[in-house]
Amino acid sequence: MEKIIVRGGKPLQGKIRISGAKNAALPLMCASILTDEPLTLRNLPRLADIDTLQHLLNQHGVSLTLEGSRPEDFGRVLTMKAGNITSTLAPYDIVRRMRATVLVLGPLLARCGEATVSLPGGCAIGTRPIDLHLMALEKLGAKIELTAGYVKAIAPKGGLVGGTINFPTVSVGATENILMAAVLARGETVIENAACEPEIVDLAHCLQAMGAGIDGVGTGRLTVQGVSRLHGATYAVMPDRIETGSYICATAITGGEVELLGARANTMGAVLQAFELAGVVINETVNGILVKCGSRLRGINISTAPYPSFPTDMQAQFMAMLSCAEGASVITESIFENRYMHVPELGRMGADITVRGNTATVRGVAELNGAPVMATDLRASMSLVIAGLAAKGETIINRIYHLDRGYERLEDKLSAVGADIERIGGG
């Protein structure tokens, strides 16, 4: 089994190119189902989750053409053509690998009038039911049946019909699914309490480029005027704001200076403010964001919440960074109930972290020490890499397949700015 070895203590210096956002690319790929014309996505990252969704789309009958498929290529180009949907079944053996595969439900239902999708898998970071997805589709007239681990959805005769959806809680995935379903529904759909994440904005802009009528993009109230069909388009995937934040943490904990090429400060929300409070200097440049941290970090308090507040996907990385800060930090995880599984692993490296319920108190230590550790989910994996970059000695990270789901060419990018990191094992 592959492992990553990090030998810490070297400040990062140089430039890192930020990849296309996984969390934007996945729903954009699902949008290809909505039209029989080609949808071309530029700036597509090389990730295991992208490969999984390509496999699923192909099983639905979508033809795929990939350019820039060499290992050294950044910003690949994927053209998808769903000329004829040959299957509306998303089987368990594919869907179990990744939660985002449930995003084919809305497009298949809107385009074909029916969809049968396995209940999704993904990281073990807590309960993430899809009840809001199903409730929203029912508001558009769908009949939903749950049986043997599958969701079977059937649209009324004549297709989905516009309606009003008022989400009781903010859900990114449910907003994406209902938005894609609504663009082909008859009449007007209003989505209240919609998620406002930049990835939702990216999806809406792509759908607009395909001919969808959507108002209120970037707000909590989306109004969709359904159309009978969408056309093809070419669209560039936004840069990954979570990858950006992760590399800022890595730069800060090592006291380095790195320019993140292609990064967009305007997608970072409360994360940038949290970095500044912790003592990280961040400046926008012509090409992206410049990160500097020449002095010891300061402890801060953060609480995860929907965008533009602090994202749950940055909690683990911040915890690793703050484990070396001066003073104490308090982190409150309000999104997922089981997202502190990285705490014992950071503790093995000398971090002083106490968890009570959904609150973690991090007391900064003078130094971390390398140790064998085990990754438990995607963002937890990155937190261990970040800690290893600052730790004295050697850190061996096991179960790194999680990393390959969300970080493109991690070792190459970090090695290029001075990190001593390598992947071993495998074949």
Secondary structure as GFF3:
##gff-version 3
##sequence-region A 1 427
A	DSSP	beta_strand	3	7	.	.	.	ID=ss1
A	DSSP	beta_strand	13	17	.	.	.	ID=ss2
A	DSSP	alpha_helix	22	30	.	.	.	ID=ss3
A	DSSP	three_ten_helix	31	34	.	.	.	ID=ss4
A	DSSP	beta_strand	39	44	.	.	.	ID=ss5
A	DSSP	alpha_helix	48	59	.	.	.	ID=ss6
A	DSSP	beta_strand	63	67	.	.	.	ID=ss7
A	DSSP	beta_strand	76	81	.	.	.	ID=ss8
A	DSSP	beta_strand	89	90	.	.	.	ID=ss9
A	DSSP	alpha_helix	92	95	.	.	.	ID=ss10
A	DSSP	three_ten_helix	99	104	.	.	.	ID=ss11
A	DSSP	alpha_helix	105	112	.	.	.	ID=ss12
A	DSSP	beta_strand	114	118	.	.	.	ID=ss13
A	DSSP	alpha_helix	131	139	.	.	.	ID=ss14
A	DSSP	beta_strand	143	147	.	.	.	ID=ss15
A	DSSP	beta_strand	150	154	.	.	.	ID=ss16
A	DSSP	beta_strand	164	166	.	.	.	ID=ss17
A	DSSP	alpha_helix	172	182	.	.	.	ID=ss18
A	DSSP	beta_strand	188	192	.	.	.	ID=ss19
A	DSSP	alpha_helix	198	209	.	.	.	ID=ss20
A	DSSP	beta_strand	213	215	.	.	.	ID=ss21
A	DSSP	beta_strand	221	225	.	.	.	ID=ss22
A	DSSP	beta_strand	233	236	.	.	.	ID=ss23
A	DSSP	alpha_helix	241	253	.	.	.	ID=ss24
A	DSSP	beta_strand	257	261	.	.	.	ID=ss25
A	DSSP	three_ten_helix	265	267	.	.	.	ID=ss26
A	DSSP	alpha_helix	270	277	.	.	.	ID=ss27
A	DSSP	beta_strand	281	284	.	.	.	ID=ss28
A	DSSP	beta_strand	288	292	.	.	.	ID=ss29
A	DSSP	beta_strand	301	303	.	.	.	ID=ss30
A	DSSP	three_ten_helix	312	314	.	.	.	ID=ss31
A	DSSP	alpha_helix	315	322	.	.	.	ID=ss32
A	DSSP	beta_strand	328	332	.	.	.	ID=ss33
A	DSSP	alpha_helix	343	348	.	.	.	ID=ss34
A	DSSP	beta_strand	352	356	.	.	.	ID=ss35
A	DSSP	beta_strand	359	363	.	.	.	ID=ss36
A	DSSP	beta_strand	372	374	.	.	.	ID=ss37
A	DSSP	alpha_helix	378	390	.	.	.	ID=ss38
A	DSSP	beta_strand	394	398	.	.	.	ID=ss39
A	DSSP	three_ten_helix	400	405	.	.	.	ID=ss40
A	DSSP	alpha_helix	410	416	.	.	.	ID=ss41
A	DSSP	beta_strand	420	424	.	.	.	ID=ss42
###
